[in-house]
């Protein structure tokens, strides 16, 4: 009797395992692309061995991103206004200096005033504006890195490939050139079992990941 009950139990379990449908397999979305820059000379420089990050465009990330951008805009606005005011003063003095071409002594005095204003402008940029921009640039890049679900380096030809589940994403990349740094924060939509190709080039590049005005490029 015990043997018969055991055989019956095995048969029932086998039947259950047979009729329960298995979950359908879904292929992940594929993302491929390349990173390159066309120089003024016309030469194309391909970004080899740079990281490409894939950041899900979740409501939480977008709220954090918007908060960071708005905070930077609020803090940089008075600095930009002060900087522009100094520039306007220097421009007005240059006009006066031109009008004083027949009075060399007065022209020299005005020139010294212009130099003083330009020094103020440079000091504002280097000691107040640039550090603020650097702080928020680091915060923006840190946020992107923390929220990224995929990170892949480009090959020697600037090409990259990765996969992810279906959804909205931001593609982030930073490429350091000898004279400038370019950034990409490119929105994209991925679909399961579908390959999406993107090109990160001059056309879609930014000189900063920040939305507000910037003093320099780094």
SEGUDO-789521 format. One line per 5 residues: number of its first residue (from 0); their letters; for each residue z, y, x of C-alpha. Coordinates in pm, whole numbers, always signed. Each point is the difference from the previous one (the first is absolute). Layout:
<rs>
NUM> A> Z,Y,X  ...
</rs>
This chain:
<rs>
0> XXXXX> +0,+0,+0  +86,+255,+266  -333,-69,+173  -194,+60,-323  +176,+333,-62
5> XXXXX> -82,+108,+354  -365,-88,-44  -10,+190,-331  +151,+311,+166  -254,-8,+280
10> XXXXX> -282,-32,-254  +127,+297,-204  +34,+219,+310  -346,-98,+113  -140,+98,-340
15> XXXXX> +175,+340,+8  -129,+75,+350  -349,-97,-114  -20,+223,-306  +174,+314,+136
20> XXXXX> -282,+228,+116  +20,+142,+350  -22,+377,+55  -353,+111,+82  -49,+106,+361
25> XXXXX> -111,+360,+44  -160,+121,+320  +158,+311,+148  -198,+320,+26  -172,+60,+332
30> XXXXX> -22,+337,+175  -233,+63,+291  -105,+318,+172  -49,+193,+318  +148,+311,+161
35> XXXXX> -233,+229,+189  -60,+365,+80  -328,+179,+63  +49,+255,+278  -173,+338,+21
40> XXXXX> -231,-147,+261  -117,-253,-259  +167,-291,+178  +197,-241,-216  +346,-94,+122
45> XXXXX> +144,-314,-154  +377,-19,-37  +101,-316,+183  +352,-144,-25  +141,+243,-255
50> XXXXX> +217,-117,-289  -125,+14,-357  +275,-11,-263  -31,-101,-363  +257,+172,-222
55> XXXXX> +38,-100,-369  -37,+305,-226  +317,-74,-194  +165,+269,-216  +298,-8,+240
60> XXXXX> -216,+65,+308  -203,+272,-167  +317,+175,-116  +143,-7,+355  -331,+116,+145
65> XXXXX> -27,+290,-245  +360,+101,+65  -58,+8,+376  -324,+200,-34  +154,+253,-240
70> XXXXX> +303,+43,+224  -219,+75,+300  -211,+246,-199  +312,+187,-112  +142,+21,+350
75> XXXXX> -323,+96,+175  -107,+269,-250  +227,+281,+132  -96,-82,+360  -370,+17,-86
80> XXXXX> +52,+330,-180  +182,+147,+300  -269,-131,+236  -278,+153,-212  +187,+332,-17
85> XXXXX> +13,+19,+379  -371,-79,+17  -79,+282,-243  +207,+241,+210  -188,-102,+314
90> XXXXX> -338,+37,-175  +92,+349,-127  +103,+105,+350  -329,-128,+143  -186,+229,-239
95> XXXXX> +213,+293,+112  -64,-91,+363  -376,+1,-60  +28,+345,-158  +191,+118,+309
100> XXXXX> -281,-84,+242  -9,+364,+112  +372,+2,+78  +68,-270,+262  +376,+62,+16
105> XXXXX> +42,-42,-377  -223,-307,+5  +218,-159,+269  +317,+71,-200  -152,-161,-307
110> XXXXX> -111,-295,+213  +359,-53,+112  +111,+0,-364  -264,-261,-80  +124,-220,+286
115> XXXXX> +355,+29,-131  -104,-108,-350  -205,-289,+134  +301,-117,+200  +210,+9,-318
120> XXXXX> -268,-199,-180  -15,-261,+277  +379,-26,+14  +17,-53,-376  -258,-276,+21
125> XXXXX> +151,-184,+295  +372,+29,-76  +8,-12,-381  -326,-115,-157  -102,-280,+237
130> XXXXX> +343,-171,+0  +1,+4,-381  -348,-151,-11  +97,-265,+254  +310,-93,-201
135> XXXXX> -192,-49,-325  -290,-176,+171  +245,-255,+141  +163,-39,-341  -339,-53,-167
140> XXXXX> -104,-262,+253  +337,-174,-24  -25,-16,-379  -349,-148,+19  +111,-259,+256
145> XXXXX> +305,-98,-207  -201,-48,-320  -298,-177,+160  -50,-362,-103  -277,-68,+251
150> XXXXX> -68,+124,+352  -304,-102,+199  -143,+130,+329  -365,+84,+43  -210,-202,+243
155> XXXXX> -197,+141,+294  -267,+124,-243  +246,+177,-228  -27,-264,-272  +290,-141,-200
160> XXXXX> +58,-258,-271  +301,-85,-216  +86,-143,-340  +240,+95,-277  +67,-57,-366
165> XXXXX> -185,+197,-265  +107,+362,-52  -21,+361,+114  +68,+78,+364  -13,+272,+263
170> XXXXX> -171,-80,+329  +172,+182,+285  -123,+38,+357  +66,+240,+289  -253,+38,+282
175> XXXXX> +84,+198,+314  -299,+164,+167  +8,+199,+326  -7,+336,-180  +118,-76,-351
180> XXXXX> +174,-254,-220  -151,-123,-325  +178,-154,-296  -114,-195,-304  +202,-44,-320
185> XXXXX> -273,-148,-215  +60,-132,-354  -174,-323,-90  -2,-265,-272  +2,-371,+86
190> XXXXX> -93,-281,-237  +80,-370,+33  -277,-217,+142  -196,+313,+90  -81,+147,+339
195> XXXXX> +27,+378,+38  -153,+182,+297  +102,+348,+115  -97,+230,+285  +257,+229,+158
200> XXXXX> -214,+273,+154  -9,+378,+47  -90,+49,-364  +327,-139,-131  +222,+97,+295
205> XXXXX> +288,+250,-11  +149,+205,+282  +348,-67,-137  +161,-235,-253  +176,+307,-142
210> XXXXX> -135,+196,-295  +142,+338,+98  -132,+234,+268  +38,-119,+355  +35,+192,+326
215> XXX> -164,-247,+232  -147,-350,+21  +177,-293,+161
</rs>
